[in-house]
């Protein structure tokens, strides 16, 4: 095929996730095979993964994807800079900082949470439409020497260190890397953490007093974290994730943090970037391949925007998961009920499951995000109902009492029709979603 030219417009560097998403789009347009599923689910409390976990440096992913795109004929033009006046919003003509002009078929906005490209299709937004989360973070590292004694299974799990009083609202999460290190992120509320730690010694005292496993002695990167300060997490959302510039035949698509910035508690932010690209790519095979027609691209615009509500649902879920990670997602009795239901109604193929953990629904299945929100809410309602009934039948209210064999049998009997009804509702929603997306291209 003819070389595909890509212009990276940035006012200071695109995020890794966005750059990965951009490369995936380009590889698809260049007919590279890209099988994808939702990626990087981070389960809780050192639980085993549904799939093997490996944390990979995203800069390396970006480099490899760029190489693959270049090998397929994609030509990159770097360091062009970007401002709104470089793009004619009616004709789609782009004037580069070099003075060169061109009219692309597609502009891909991967310029991060403070996206300027997003303003081309959301002109009513404020100049800075992003906002800060109430949460912030430090980045730290557990070196390979500190993990050497871990079993392979323990190492290749998601790690979480909950904070102790008086800092029980704070927690550290860890992702294992292929070099034996664990990348750690310390989350806390900005109002409670910012400015509280100003020296390396204070950080080590805090780690010693607040977390198990002697993190004060083994953690690296403390000086860099303290000098860099407690970092903000930026959020955003847009009315449109895609649009056409006038009726010019130049189409704009947002991916990664440019489309939706969210808290990165469960890896859901990078999930959203890949998820958006994955569903974008599906339409090439499903709706006519590398179509050159305006009708196809306008269908892509409508289909991308149809997923906006689901991405916003994921943002909300990511925010709620801060609390979930601190308390283990439920009280002990609620967790025991969930484990019993997952054991009875779960399946090796999550898309065939009747009941799964909240985090697996958000992270592993192929169910569209807005439908996932309905499934998760339905599961929560089932658990709440079963828990209320169980407590009503007990002689004393005790969340710590384990579920007995007789109680478990009763729970599963009561749950079966509710789970089946939720499965049927999911099937109906999936059918309606497929029809909605297909209609976008008609």
Buried (B, 14 or more C-beta within 10 A) or exposed (E): EEEBEBBBBBEEEBBBBBBBBBBBBBBBBBEBEBEEEBBBBBBBEBEEBBEEBEBEEBEEBBEEBBEBBBEBBBEBBEEBEBEEEBBBBEBBBBEBEEEEEEEBEBBBBBBBBBBBBBBBBBEEBEEEBBEEBBBBBBEBBBBEEBBEEBEEEEBBBBBBBBBEEEBEBBBBBBBBBEEBBBBBBBBBBBEBBBEEBEEBEEBBEBBEEBBEBEBBEBBBBBEEBBEEEBBBBBBBBBBBBBBBBEEBBBBBBBBBBBBBBBBBBBBBBBBBBBBBBBBBBBBBEEBBEEBEEBEBBBBBBBBBBBBBEBBBBBBEBBBBBBEBBBEBBBEEBBBBBBEBBBEBBBEEEBEEBBBBBBBBBBBBBEBBBBBBBBBBEBBBEBBEBBBEEBBEEEEEEEEEBEBEEEBBEBBBEBBBEBBEEBBEBBEEBBEEBEEEBBEBBE
